[in-house]
Amino acid sequence: MAVHTLDALGLKCPQPTLKITAMSVKLQPGDVLEVLADCPTFEKDVRAWCGRFRKVLLWIRQEGGAKRCRIQF
């Protein structure tokens, strides 16, 4: 299992989830993607993305004005 990171700070909807989708083709089953984003709708968007693509949202938390999450592939 590898942990990859994606900095989506400054990107607005739908760019953070589009970046996640683009990066997902490089990930293997069991890999984890950690994403940092400050888009106001990021939490709702990433939850919907995980449901649509059947990925596991391990956690999401507030970090200052941004949110950080981990998605397992």
KOLVEXKE-269328 format. One line per field, with one value per residue: residue number from 1; residue in one letter; chain; x, y, z of N, C-alpha, C in turn. Coordinates in nm, 3 decimals, always signed. Layout:
% residues N
pos = (NUM,...) .
code = (A,...) .
unit = (A,...) .
n_c1 = (X,...) .
n_c2 = (Y,...) .
n_c3 = (Z,...) .
ca_c1 = (X,...) .
ca_c2 = (Y,...) .
ca_c3 = (Z,...) .
c_c1 = (X,...) .
c_c2 = (Y,...) .
c_c3 = (Z,...) .
END
This chain:
% residues 73
pos = (1,2,3,4,5,6,7,8,9,10,11,12,13,14,15,16,17,18,19,20,21,22,23,24,25,26,27,28,29,30,31,32,33,34,35,36,37,38,39,40,41,42,43,44,45,46,47,48,49,50,51,52,53,54,55,56,57,58,59,60,61,62,63,64,65,66,67,68,69,70,71,72,73) .
code = (M,A,V,H,T,L,D,A,L,G,L,K,C,P,Q,P,T,L,K,I,T,A,M,S,V,K,L,Q,P,G,D,V,L,E,V,L,A,D,C,P,T,F,E,K,D,V,R,A,W,C,G,R,F,R,K,V,L,L,W,I,R,Q,E,G,G,A,K,R,C,R,I,Q,F) .
unit = (A,A,A,A,A,A,A,A,A,A,A,A,A,A,A,A,A,A,A,A,A,A,A,A,A,A,A,A,A,A,A,A,A,A,A,A,A,A,A,A,A,A,A,A,A,A,A,A,A,A,A,A,A,A,A,A,A,A,A,A,A,A,A,A,A,A,A,A,A,A,A,A,A) .
n_c1 = (+0.084,+0.067,+0.102,-0.026,-0.016,-0.220,-0.236,-0.481,-0.530,-0.670,-0.810,-1.130,-1.461,-1.547,-1.286,-1.110,-1.216,-1.196,-0.918,-0.865,-0.987,-0.826,-0.583,-0.646,-0.623,-0.362,-0.328,-0.311,-0.511,-0.579,-0.401,-0.361,-0.494,-0.419,-0.575,-0.568,-0.769,-0.935,-1.177,-1.511,-1.717,-1.592,-1.597,-1.859,-1.847,-1.631,-1.726,-1.946,-1.806,-1.654,-1.861,-1.974,-1.762,-1.704,-1.509,-1.327,-1.381,-1.168,-1.123,-1.209,-1.110,-1.106,-0.864,-0.750,-0.838,-0.890,-0.965,-0.868,-0.841,-0.852,-0.849,-0.918,-0.817) .
n_c2 = (-0.118,+0.208,+0.554,+0.841,+1.189,+1.478,+1.808,+2.031,+2.290,+2.611,+2.545,+2.535,+2.393,+2.212,+2.123,+2.000,+1.733,+1.648,+1.640,+1.435,+1.223,+1.213,+1.139,+0.894,+0.689,+0.613,+0.478,+0.187,-0.097,-0.076,+0.130,+0.459,+0.782,+1.101,+1.403,+1.754,+2.031,+2.347,+2.423,+2.534,+2.342,+2.099,+1.876,+1.766,+1.712,+1.526,+1.314,+1.236,+1.167,+0.946,+0.766,+0.735,+0.622,+0.403,+0.399,+0.408,+0.642,+0.720,+0.907,+1.247,+1.573,+1.895,+2.144,+2.421,+2.661,+2.474,+2.140,+1.808,+1.486,+1.125,+0.877,+0.546,+0.321) .
n_c3 = (+0.000,-0.096,-0.010,-0.147,-0.229,-0.282,-0.358,-0.354,-0.301,-0.341,-0.566,-0.719,-0.710,-0.998,-0.983,-0.775,-0.746,-1.009,-1.036,-0.853,-0.988,-1.220,-1.106,-1.002,-1.190,-1.180,-0.948,-0.738,-0.628,-0.285,-0.239,-0.095,-0.113,-0.016,+0.024,+0.013,+0.038,-0.019,-0.112,-0.076,-0.106,-0.091,+0.095,+0.067,-0.207,-0.228,-0.078,-0.235,-0.468,-0.382,-0.325,-0.581,-0.728,-0.580,-0.373,-0.063,+0.181,+0.414,+0.622,+0.699,+0.774,+0.935,+0.875,+0.972,+0.739,+0.549,+0.424,+0.489,+0.355,+0.342,+0.101,+0.023,-0.225) .
ca_c1 = (+0.000,+0.141,+0.024,+0.001,-0.076,-0.270,-0.261,-0.583,-0.557,-0.692,-0.896,-1.272,-1.545,-1.525,-1.145,-1.049,-1.257,-1.138,-0.778,-0.869,-1.017,-0.707,-0.478,-0.693,-0.580,-0.225,-0.325,-0.339,-0.601,-0.514,-0.332,-0.434,-0.471,-0.449,-0.607,-0.587,-0.844,-1.005,-1.303,-1.620,-1.800,-1.505,-1.640,-1.975,-1.803,-1.546,-1.814,-2.020,-1.711,-1.623,-1.979,-1.991,-1.653,-1.691,-1.383,-1.353,-1.336,-1.121,-1.154,-1.199,-1.102,-1.079,-0.729,-0.755,-0.939,-0.893,-1.002,-0.778,-0.909,-0.783,-0.935,-0.853,-0.853) .
ca_c2 = (+0.000,+0.335,+0.674,+0.948,+1.315,+1.570,+1.941,+2.096,+2.422,+2.716,+2.497,+2.540,+2.288,+2.071,+2.089,+1.901,+1.596,+1.614,+1.604,+1.302,+1.128,+1.200,+1.069,+0.759,+0.589,+0.574,+0.412,+0.044,-0.133,-0.069,+0.258,+0.565,+0.917,+1.206,+1.525,+1.877,+2.125,+2.453,+2.453,+2.526,+2.223,+1.982,+1.758,+1.709,+1.661,+1.407,+1.205,+1.192,+1.103,+0.813,+0.682,+0.709,+0.537,+0.291,+0.408,+0.424,+0.766,+0.677,+1.017,+1.385,+1.661,+2.036,+2.190,+2.564,+2.694,+2.368,+2.005,+1.701,+1.356,+1.007,+0.788,+0.419,+0.266) .
ca_c3 = (+0.000,-0.104,+0.021,-0.242,-0.184,-0.384,-0.305,-0.436,-0.244,-0.439,-0.674,-0.688,-0.767,-0.971,-1.006,-0.685,-0.778,-1.139,-1.009,-0.791,-1.095,-1.305,-1.032,-0.966,-1.288,-1.147,-0.818,-0.733,-0.518,-0.154,-0.224,-0.026,-0.164,+0.081,-0.051,+0.088,-0.047,+0.054,-0.181,+0.022,-0.124,-0.106,+0.172,-0.002,-0.338,-0.215,-0.032,-0.353,-0.558,-0.327,-0.346,-0.725,-0.777,-0.486,-0.298,+0.080,+0.244,+0.546,+0.714,+0.650,+0.891,+0.913,+0.908,+0.945,+0.640,+0.448,+0.468,+0.446,+0.359,+0.290,+0.021,-0.008,-0.355) .
c_c1 = (+0.088,+0.046,+0.069,-0.067,-0.117,-0.302,-0.357,-0.620,-0.571,-0.781,-1.041,-1.346,-1.564,-1.378,-1.085,-1.088,-1.208,-0.992,-0.771,-0.893,-0.895,-0.598,-0.516,-0.646,-0.438,-0.216,-0.366,-0.440,-0.523,-0.437,-0.423,-0.394,-0.513,-0.463,-0.627,-0.653,-0.914,-1.131,-1.418,-1.705,-1.719,-1.556,-1.759,-1.933,-1.722,-1.628,-1.892,-1.928,-1.680,-1.740,-1.995,-1.887,-1.622,-1.553,-1.418,-1.295,-1.299,-1.151,-1.145,-1.199,-1.067,-0.936,-0.721,-0.868,-0.953,-0.943,-0.902,-0.856,-0.816,-0.884,-0.858,-0.908,-0.852) .
c_c2 = (+0.123,+0.449,+0.785,+1.074,+1.400,+1.702,+2.012,+2.233,+2.525,+2.674,+2.498,+2.430,+2.313,+2.028,+1.990,+1.756,+1.554,+1.573,+1.465,+1.197,+1.105,+1.120,+0.923,+0.652,+0.539,+0.491,+0.266,+0.016,-0.137,+0.060,+0.359,+0.698,+1.016,+1.336,+1.641,+1.978,+2.229,+2.500,+2.439,+2.400,+2.093,+1.861,+1.689,+1.643,+1.532,+1.288,+1.149,+1.118,+0.962,+0.717,+0.641,+0.610,+0.419,+0.284,+0.439,+0.556,+0.729,+0.781,+1.149,+1.474,+1.803,+2.067,+2.337,+2.594,+2.589,+2.238,+1.907,+1.570,+1.247,+0.916,+0.660,+0.363,+0.115) .
c_c3 = (+0.000,-0.068,-0.074,-0.191,-0.303,-0.315,-0.400,-0.379,-0.354,-0.555,-0.630,-0.763,-0.918,-0.980,-0.907,-0.719,-0.917,-1.124,-0.944,-0.898,-1.183,-1.236,-1.006,-1.065,-1.261,-1.020,-0.828,-0.622,-0.386,-0.132,-0.156,-0.088,-0.056,+0.005,+0.046,-0.004,+0.040,-0.017,-0.080,+0.012,-0.127,-0.030,+0.106,-0.133,-0.325,-0.163,-0.150,-0.450,-0.511,-0.346,-0.491,-0.776,-0.684,-0.422,-0.153,+0.129,+0.387,+0.653,+0.639,+0.773,+0.849,+0.956,+0.874,+0.848,+0.531,+0.510,+0.408,+0.456,+0.309,+0.223,-0.006,-0.138,-0.354) .
END
